[in-house]
Structure formats: C-alpha cells, structure tokens
Amino acid sequence: MQGRILGLEPDGGVILSEDGARYPFRRADWKGAGEPAAGVKVDFEAGPEGARGVYPLQTGQSIDLGALGVRAQQTIELGAASPAGARALALLKGDLKVQLSLVLLAASLFLHLVVLGGPAGEMIRAALPGGGKYTLVGVGAAIDLADRGVSTATQGMDMATRYIGRSSMDLYGGRNPYAAQEAAELQKAKDKSNGLKAGAAMLRLAYLVYLVPLGAILLLVQAFRGQPTGLIALSLGVLSVLGFVGVLVVKAEAGAMLDSMGAGIAPADMTANFVQPGLGAYVILLAGLTLAAAAVGLLRLPKPAAVARV
C-alpha cells in the first residue's frame, strides 16, 4: 500500500493511506536512509498491528508544502491577534516607505556593496578576507585601503614634482634644453596630485553608507509609533543615493591610484574596473530613489479594491 506519513512520535509515527485509513509504524520498521518526516510519501505493508516495511518513495524527503503553508498562516494570524502584531502587519502590507526601509536594511546588511574586479582584482582577491567582496561590515576596510593607496600615490606625485627637471639642470650645467617638455610634465604631475588629493577628500562620502541601515531602523520605529515619516523617508532616500555615489568615488579613486602607481609599468586594461559597486549598492540606489519619490508623494501603493455588497 501507499500513503503519507501523517505525524511522528518518539518511537515511530502514523501513516495515512490513500484509502483514508491510519496505520501506526515503529521506528524499527522504517527502511529509509534518512530520518522519517511528516509529509513523506511511503510504500508499506499493512498488517493487523500497523504498517511494516515502510519505504520512502522519493530519494529525498519531500515536504508537505500545504501543511507548512497552513502552519505559517496560523503563525501570522496568531501574531496579528495582538495589537502590536496587527499594527506591524498592517504597516508591512500598506506602507510603501516601510517596505522600502526593510529593503534598504536587508541590502545594507546582507548584500555586497563593493567588489574587486578586473585583472588586478582577480590577482589579489583570493588573498583578501571575504574574497574581495565587502558587505557593510567590511566596506570600511575597502575605503581605508583606497585611502591609503591614494595617499601613497599622492606622495609619489608630490615627490615627482620636486625632482622633475633637476637632473637635467645638473647634467647640462644649469641649462636645460628640455625645459619646455619637462614643464609640461611637471604641470601634468601637479594636476594629477591635486586630483588625487581632491579624491581623497571625497572618499569620506562613502562612509555615508553606514547611515543607511540606521536611517531605515529609525523610519521603521517612527512608523510603528504612528509618527510622521515623510521627512525621514526623504532624508533616507537622499542618503542612500549619496552612499551609492560614495561607492562610485571609491571605484574612481582606486582606479586613479592604480594608474598613478603603475604608470608606464602596468597596462591600462590591467587596472581597469579594479573596484566595482556590488549588488547591494545598486539595490540601495534604486530603493533610495523610490523611497524619495514615495516621500514626496510621487509613488504610493494602490488602494485595495472595495468589495461590492450584494
């Protein structure tokens, strides 16, 4: 006969056969490789004392999704029975700003914000913690790494501006026939140094991404308390966009740092795309833009259709 395991007991369980009859079975009669589980379809031999020789019909234990769905619904209904649970469920279903705040919170904590890529990233990724992929927990290390690299490259550019032309002056006895060419190189080095210094200051913008989950939590608390959330939602949306811009600054400055330190040594395609925004950064950007639009009233959830009464 065939049926499904209806439930388990410490020393066995009960099988509901296809004809609706129930057959108890002992743990010793289970012939499957793993442990029995409720909802598993089985083949068994019916006897006067119950089922014997119980074999699972699937190689893997199938789960009764219908039963799990019923249990989940019962859990939700039990939580909604309390005033706090009912309010939280209503906010989750009907407040777009709350939904987007949860998306921002999840993206900030669990998705990668910065990923090392390109040929240069592939070379060092295996030696870095996290494989060169940084969530919010590790993105500060990536920012500090870029900051130190930019600082080193800036010092190199400053040193180059001090020594360009001196060797030629000494070589030609105070007259430098390459003065015009070296003046152009000197100006180029100064411009690159100034660009690196400006980029180092802009790197601080990337730390704004740490405020995104804090802002999301603040909005959720305000919404649960019934307080206005429009200003917080707008600020959080702008903050999310600025956090994404900060990640782009890290990308740009890391590339500039590698270009400066590897000028004339590493080919351009070797240092291209060294730092890339991760999936979490893009989710934060999209959710932040949507949240800002919802805060100013441009987006809202559709109202549920009214049920016509007969």
ABEGO torsion letter per residue (X at the ends): XBBBBABBBAAEBBBBBAAGBBBBBBAAABABABBBBBGBBBBBBBBAAEBBGBBBABABBBBBAAAAAAAAAAAAAAAAABAAAAAAAAAAAABAAAAAAAAAAAAAAABBABBBBEAAAAAAAAABBGGGBBBAAAAAAAAAAAAAAAAAAAAAAAAAAAABGAAAAAAAGGBBAAAAAAAAAAAAAAAAAAAAAAAAAAAAAAAAAAAAAAAAAAAAAAAAAGBBAAAAAAAAAAAAAAAAAAAAAAAAAAAAAAAAAABGABBAAAABGABBBBAAAAAAAAAAAAAAAAAAGABBBBBBBBBBBX
